[in-house]
Amino acid sequence: MKKNLRYFMTLLLMMVASVGWGQNTVTFWEEDFFSFSADDVPSGGTYSYACTGTSKIYAEALAGGSTPELLVAKSGGSFSATVPLNGKSGEMNLQFKTNRNDLKVEVTGATLGEKVRSGNTDTYTLTGASGTLTIKFYMTINKNARLDDIKLYQGTALKPAGLSWGKASTSVTFGDEETYKNIPILSNENNLAVTCTSSDEKVATVSSAGVVTVAGAGKATITATFNGNDEYEAQTVSFELTVKEGGSVTPPTPSELTVAQALEIINGLEDGETTSETYTVKGFVVGTPDFQRKSDGTLYGNCNFDIADAKGGTPVLTIYRGKSFENNNFIEEDVAAPILIEGDEVVLTGGKLKKYVKEGVMTPELTNGYLVSVNVSVTITSCGYATLISNHALDFSKAGGATAYIVKDNDISDNAITLTQVTKVPANKGLVIAGTAGKTYSIPATSDETDNVAGNLMVGNANEDIPIEANQGYILAASDGLFHPCSGGKLAKGKAYLAVAVPTTGAKDLNIVFGEGTGINNVNVNENESGKIFNLAGQQMKSAVKGVYIKNGKKYVK
């Protein structure tokens, strides 16, 4: 009865396209397969469901939602739906959960944009939607996919929480040395505040960081719950753990701990106790690192600083007497051109965890560890670009797809700037970064020889906000990807602007053009993308803006 009532209410909400699951959001179609049973093949109904191959309902939760879910069959199997938009049109979003990054989507009645993946949740932007949409999910390779929690909506929606265990169930033998290799650790890529529980702590317990510890034979459901907030939607994910009879087993330590996992270990220590094992920990530098000095002012060679799982986050783990790369001492050059600054993403190894207590105050520490890597993170804006300036020399050959550019003094015309690509960039040089909109990239610091960036006109300050007067230069706008004349104010630390005086009359916004050697002068457009518009970075645009753009494989100027 409860299932039927829920199905009826969900169907009614979808039919009238009412305000949905996000604020100011109209939902056209929502399907979690709750009304189906195992082995059902969805067909017909309000949305003309159709399945091909051996696609059918499974009573599992591999996609990252809750049971049941749909299996989209391998090698051409598909699931499709026809969704009326009830008079609405324009830009919309299609969101769903799947365990396969290679599940394909095809939409008739709208233009399908690029996919954004967060945990097990995929989101596509649809443009030009009107009338009725036919949406098809299918697999082209010899692998099955699981599909769940489909939503087609218009408006501003909450971001997916992105929680995942990576599997719906697992079976282990108590005492087997392979036990912990088969037990997942919670993936919490957005560092959200989750509550983790076990249905039977005699079988297994689970820490707040999602680390499972086996206690005995039996079955338990391991669950992680996020209650939602103003930015992220609520989510609950679970997996079934079966522990068979065996001997005893000591839980291993993950090869690279988050700060939350390190704090979990420290909380289990006695006051003043230090672990016998050494650990590797990853986090973001919080506050200003303190390079320790002797009474005569010379460096000891170590540094104290805090790290957290998010920039400026809490709680923190104190790195006590940390050393530089390969366990070497820090030197004066590391202080003058700081090797560590607030916001850097760092990995340290070789240190022991300690529950340090003084005068009743506990400080969680990683003692005597040393640096493995230092990375600078940058988030690409909605236009596909960002600006960056860092105290570190950076290596963009290991940046996961982000590319860096400078602007030279002879590369500016009356309405455009030509970008020149660079790979290994000296410290304190302003850059334009291109990448996938909304994605955060980690750029490794480097001590290698860097490229020649003489004449670069992108400037800023890595350590503090700087004032900019009106018409002092040009600022990159996230809204349209153009460089606009400065209107005055402050430039945030870590950002860069184009330091070219704006003409007192006839000032124009500047378009971005990519120069020779960037590798993206010629944009290849697939035949099935005929009519779509791209910028010279190969990024699809809703419509042509001022400057050079690509349509049907040809360059145009507006």
NORFEN-V316137 format. One record per residue. N is the residue number from 0. RES is the residue in one letter. NEAR is the number of other C-alpha atoms within 12 Angstrom. Layout:
N_RES_NEAR ; N_RES_NEAR
This chain:
0_M_8 ; 1_K_10 ; 2_K_14 ; 3_N_13 ; 4_L_13 ; 5_R_17 ; 6_Y_20 ; 7_F_17 ; 8_M_17 ; 9_T_27 ; 10_L_26 ; 11_L_19 ; 12_L_21 ; 13_M_29 ; 14_M_23 ; 15_V_20 ; 16_A_28 ; 17_S_27 ; 18_V_21 ; 19_G_27 ; 20_W_31 ; 21_G_27 ; 22_Q_21 ; 23_N_16 ; 24_T_22 ; 25_V_32 ; 26_T_38 ; 27_F_44 ; 28_W_43 ; 29_E_34 ; 30_E_37 ; 31_D_33 ; 32_F_38 ; 33_F_33 ; 34_S_27 ; 35_F_23 ; 36_S_20 ; 37_A_21 ; 38_D_18 ; 39_D_22 ; 40_V_28 ; 41_P_34 ; 42_S_22 ; 43_G_14 ; 44_G_13 ; 45_T_21 ; 46_Y_27 ; 47_S_20 ; 48_Y_26 ; 49_A_28 ; 50_C_28 ; 51_T_24 ; 52_G_20 ; 53_T_26 ; 54_S_35 ; 55_K_34 ; 56_I_32 ; 57_Y_32 ; 58_A_27 ; 59_E_31 ; 60_A_38 ; 61_L_35 ; 62_A_43 ; 63_G_46 ; 64_G_42 ; 65_S_31 ; 66_T_32 ; 67_P_30 ; 68_E_40 ; 69_L_49 ; 70_L_43 ; 71_V_43 ; 72_A_32 ; 73_K_27 ; 74_S_21 ; 75_G_24 ; 76_G_30 ; 77_S_37 ; 78_F_41 ; 79_S_34 ; 80_A_33 ; 81_T_27 ; 82_V_37 ; 83_P_29 ; 84_L_31 ; 85_N_20 ; 86_G_16 ; 87_K_24 ; 88_S_24 ; 89_G_21 ; 90_E_26 ; 91_M_35 ; 92_N_40 ; 93_L_44 ; 94_Q_38 ; 95_F_41 ; 96_K_43 ; 97_T_42 ; 98_N_34 ; 99_R_33 ; 100_N_27 ; 101_D_25 ; 102_L_37 ; 103_K_34 ; 104_V_34 ; 105_E_27 ; 106_V_31 ; 107_T_24 ; 108_G_25 ; 109_A_28 ; 110_T_33 ; 111_L_33 ; 112_G_30 ; 113_E_25 ; 114_K_26 ; 115_V_27 ; 116_R_29 ; 117_S_30 ; 118_G_31 ; 119_N_39 ; 120_T_36 ; 121_D_37 ; 122_T_33 ; 123_Y_32 ; 124_T_31 ; 125_L_34 ; 126_T_27 ; 127_G_24 ; 128_A_33 ; 129_S_25 ; 130_G_19 ; 131_T_24 ; 132_L_34 ; 133_T_30 ; 134_I_36 ; 135_K_32 ; 136_F_41 ; 137_Y_38 ; 138_M_32 ; 139_T_21 ; 140_I_19 ; 141_N_15 ; 142_K_21 ; 143_N_33 ; 144_A_40 ; 145_R_48 ; 146_L_50 ; 147_D_38 ; 148_D_34 ; 149_I_36 ; 150_K_38 ; 151_L_40 ; 152_Y_40 ; 153_Q_35 ; 154_G_26 ; 155_T_22 ; 156_A_28 ; 157_L_26 ; 158_K_30 ; 159_P_39 ; 160_A_37 ; 161_G_40 ; 162_L_43 ; 163_S_40 ; 164_W_40 ; 165_G_29 ; 166_K_32 ; 167_A_32 ; 168_S_28 ; 169_T_26 ; 170_S_28 ; 171_V_34 ; 172_T_29 ; 173_F_31 ; 174_G_22 ; 175_D_21 ; 176_E_18 ; 177_E_17 ; 178_T_31 ; 179_Y_28 ; 180_K_21 ; 181_N_26 ; 182_I_35 ; 183_P_30 ; 184_I_36 ; 185_L_40 ; 186_S_27 ; 187_N_36 ; 188_E_25 ; 189_N_25 ; 190_N_28 ; 191_L_34 ; 192_A_28 ; 193_V_32 ; 194_T_27 ; 195_C_33 ; 196_T_29 ; 197_S_30 ; 198_S_22 ; 199_D_24 ; 200_E_23 ; 201_K_18 ; 202_V_28 ; 203_A_35 ; 204_T_27 ; 205_V_35 ; 206_S_29 ; 207_S_33 ; 208_A_37 ; 209_G_39 ; 210_V_37 ; 211_V_40 ; 212_T_38 ; 213_V_41 ; 214_A_32 ; 215_G_27 ; 216_A_25 ; 217_G_24 ; 218_K_29 ; 219_A_32 ; 220_T_30 ; 221_I_41 ; 222_T_39 ; 223_A_37 ; 224_T_29 ; 225_F_28 ; 226_N_21 ; 227_G_23 ; 228_N_19 ; 229_D_15 ; 230_E_17 ; 231_Y_25 ; 232_E_24 ; 233_A_26 ; 234_Q_33 ; 235_T_30 ; 236_V_41 ; 237_S_40 ; 238_F_38 ; 239_E_32 ; 240_L_40 ; 241_T_29 ; 242_V_34 ; 243_K_24 ; 244_E_21 ; 245_G_18 ; 246_G_18 ; 247_S_20 ; 248_V_22 ; 249_T_17 ; 250_P_25 ; 251_P_23 ; 252_T_23 ; 253_P_25 ; 254_S_19 ; 255_E_23 ; 256_L_33 ; 257_T_39 ; 258_V_40 ; 259_A_35 ; 260_Q_38 ; 261_A_43 ; 262_L_32 ; 263_E_28 ; 264_I_35 ; 265_I_30 ; 266_N_27 ; 267_G_19 ; 268_L_22 ; 269_E_17 ; 270_D_21 ; 271_G_22 ; 272_E_22 ; 273_T_26 ; 274_T_26 ; 275_S_13 ; 276_E_18 ; 277_T_26 ; 278_Y_34 ; 279_T_32 ; 280_V_43 ; 281_K_37 ; 282_G_44 ; 283_F_40 ; 284_V_40 ; 285_V_30 ; 286_G_24 ; 287_T_22 ; 288_P_30 ; 289_D_30 ; 290_F_33 ; 291_Q_25 ; 292_R_19 ; 293_K_11 ; 294_S_8 ; 295_D_8 ; 296_G_11 ; 297_T_15 ; 298_L_22 ; 299_Y_23 ; 300_G_28 ; 301_N_33 ; 302_C_37 ; 303_N_32 ; 304_F_37 ; 305_D_43 ; 306_I_43 ; 307_A_36 ; 308_D_36 ; 309_A_31 ; 310_K_26 ; 311_G_21 ; 312_G_24 ; 313_T_23 ; 314_P_27 ; 315_V_33 ; 316_L_43 ; 317_T_41 ; 318_I_45 ; 319_Y_31 ; 320_R_34 ; 321_G_40 ; 322_K_39 ; 323_S_34 ; 324_F_28 ; 325_E_16 ; 326_N_21 ; 327_N_20 ; 328_N_25 ; 329_F_33 ; 330_I_23 ; 331_E_19 ; 332_E_15 ; 333_D_26 ; 334_V_26 ; 335_A_14 ; 336_A_20 ; 337_P_29 ; 338_I_40 ; 339_L_44 ; 340_I_37 ; 341_E_35 ; 342_G_35 ; 343_D_42 ; 344_E_37 ; 345_V_45 ; 346_V_37 ; 347_L_44 ; 348_T_32 ; 349_G_30 ; 350_G_32 ; 351_K_32 ; 352_L_42 ; 353_K_36 ; 354_K_31 ; 355_Y_28 ; 356_V_19 ; 357_K_11 ; 358_E_9 ; 359_G_10 ; 360_V_11 ; 361_M_22 ; 362_T_27 ; 363_P_40 ; 364_E_39 ; 365_L_45 ; 366_T_37 ; 367_N_32 ; 368_G_38 ; 369_Y_36 ; 370_L_36 ; 371_V_28 ; 372_S_30 ; 373_V_36 ; 374_N_36 ; 375_V_39 ; 376_S_36 ; 377_V_40 ; 378_T_28 ; 379_I_30 ; 380_T_26 ; 381_S_23 ; 382_C_32 ; 383_G_37 ; 384_Y_39 ; 385_A_41 ; 386_T_45 ; 387_L_46 ; 388_I_39 ; 389_S_42 ; 390_N_36 ; 391_H_37 ; 392_A_35 ; 393_L_41 ; 394_D_32 ; 395_F_35 ; 396_S_22 ; 397_K_20 ; 398_A_27 ; 399_G_20 ; 400_G_20 ; 401_A_37 ; 402_T_40 ; 403_A_42 ; 404_Y_42 ; 405_I_46 ; 406_V_40 ; 407_K_28 ; 408_D_21 ; 409_N_19 ; 410_D_26 ; 411_I_31 ; 412_S_21 ; 413_D_21 ; 414_N_27 ; 415_A_29 ; 416_I_36 ; 417_T_33 ; 418_L_40 ; 419_T_38 ; 420_Q_34 ; 421_V_36 ; 422_T_33 ; 423_K_31 ; 424_V_39 ; 425_P_31 ; 426_A_33 ; 427_N_27 ; 428_K_39 ; 429_G_40 ; 430_L_46 ; 431_V_48 ; 432_I_45 ; 433_A_45 ; 434_G_31 ; 435_T_29 ; 436_A_29 ; 437_G_23 ; 438_K_27 ; 439_T_29 ; 440_Y_30 ; 441_S_30 ; 442_I_36 ; 443_P_33 ; 444_A_38 ; 445_T_30 ; 446_S_19 ; 447_D_18 ; 448_E_15 ; 449_T_22 ; 450_D_24 ; 451_N_18 ; 452_V_28 ; 453_A_19 ; 454_G_19 ; 455_N_34 ; 456_L_31 ; 457_M_38 ; 458_V_37 ; 459_G_36 ; 460_N_28 ; 461_A_33 ; 462_N_27 ; 463_E_19 ; 464_D_17 ; 465_I_20 ; 466_P_20 ; 467_I_27 ; 468_E_20 ; 469_A_22 ; 470_N_26 ; 471_Q_25 ; 472_G_34 ; 473_Y_41 ; 474_I_42 ; 475_L_37 ; 476_A_28 ; 477_A_21 ; 478_S_18 ; 479_D_27 ; 480_G_38 ; 481_L_32 ; 482_F_43 ; 483_H_33 ; 484_P_31 ; 485_C_30 ; 486_S_18 ; 487_G_17 ; 488_G_16 ; 489_K_21 ; 490_L_32 ; 491_A_22 ; 492_K_25 ; 493_G_36 ; 494_K_34 ; 495_A_42 ; 496_Y_43 ; 497_L_44 ; 498_A_31 ; 499_V_33 ; 500_A_24 ; 501_V_27 ; 502_P_18 ; 503_T_12 ; 504_T_10 ; 505_G_10 ; 506_A_21 ; 507_K_26 ; 508_D_31 ; 509_L_34 ; 510_N_34 ; 511_I_42 ; 512_V_38 ; 513_F_34 ; 514_G_26 ; 515_E_17 ; 516_G_15 ; 517_T_23 ; 518_G_18 ; 519_I_23 ; 520_N_27 ; 521_N_24 ; 522_V_25 ; 523_N_26 ; 524_V_23 ; 525_N_15 ; 526_E_11 ; 527_N_13 ; 528_E_18 ; 529_S_17 ; 530_G_20 ; 531_K_30 ; 532_I_31 ; 533_F_36 ; 534_N_42 ; 535_L_39 ; 536_A_35 ; 537_G_30 ; 538_Q_30 ; 539_Q_35 ; 540_M_33 ; 541_K_24 ; 542_S_20 ; 543_A_25 ; 544_V_26 ; 545_K_23 ; 546_G_31 ; 547_V_32 ; 548_Y_33 ; 549_I_34 ; 550_K_30 ; 551_N_19 ; 552_G_24 ; 553_K_21 ; 554_K_23 ; 555_Y_18 ; 556_V_18 ; 557_K_15
